[in-house]
Amino acid sequence: MILGDDYIPLTRDLNRRYKAPVVHYIAKAAGFIVNGLPLKLDDRTPTYVIFDTGLSGMAVSDELYQGRNLQARKNREKSLWGEVRVSFQTKAGDEVELSARKPITTPLGQDTPWTKFKGNLIVLGLAFLDGTSMSIDIDDNKLQLKK
């Protein structure tokens, strides 16, 4: 049980609204920064982050992957996914951030079980959770991260 407002709210939208076959641990991203440059997240569509301890690095939706590729080429960056930071807003209004250096990153592709979903997906793996304890209250849809 997670007490107080020091938690990240979890959502079940992919399962409820888009008929995903599995209930994932999902939170809405507040920010996505790569190599110090923020990637624009569309306010009209959600950006969901799936926490997957079976993944080593990160997988992102094609739109984010291609957007990052264009940004890196335009800025002549040496590393496409050098330092990646993903932030979340807690119920109390604070910001919590997970980061990784040079995570193995792949695009998710078009073959997903939630074909009607029009937003961005980021799947974070162990590279982002290293040194962090993750507590989940599945009954109340709460996630707490502690370094």
Residue, then its C-alpha position, 0 to 999 in steps of 0.5 A: m500500500i502506497l500512502g500519501d500523494d508521493y506516487i505516479p498515477l497508473t492508467r489502464d487506458l491501453n487495456r480498457r480503451y484500446k483492448a490491449p490483451v495484457v494489463h501493463y504498468i502504464a503511466k503518462a509521460a510529462g517529458f521526454i529529453v534526449n541528449g539535453l533536447p526535449l522531444k515535443l510531445d503532442d498535448r492532444t494525444p497521450t504519451y504512455v510509458i510502459f514499465d517492462t522489466g523484461l526489456s533491457g533498454m527502450a522501445v519507442s513508437d515510430e513517430l518518436y523514433q523518426g522525430r528523434n532521428l530527424q532532430a539528431r541529424k539536424n543537430r549533427e549529434k554523434s549519438l542518437w540516444g546518448e542520455v535519455r530522461v523521461s519525467f512523470q508528474t506525481k499526484a502531489g505535483d512533483e516531478v520524478e525522472l528516470s534516466a539511462r545512458k545509451p540505452i539500446t533503443t528500437p522502434l515499436g513498429q506498426d504491428t501492435p495489438w492496439t491498432k486504434f491507439k493514436g498517441n506515443l508509446i515508450v517502453l522503458g526497461l532495466a537500463f532506466l530502473d537500475g538502482t531504483s526500487m519500484s513499488i506498485d499498488i495495483d488495487d489503487n493504480k499507484l507507482q512509487l519510484k525510490k533511488 
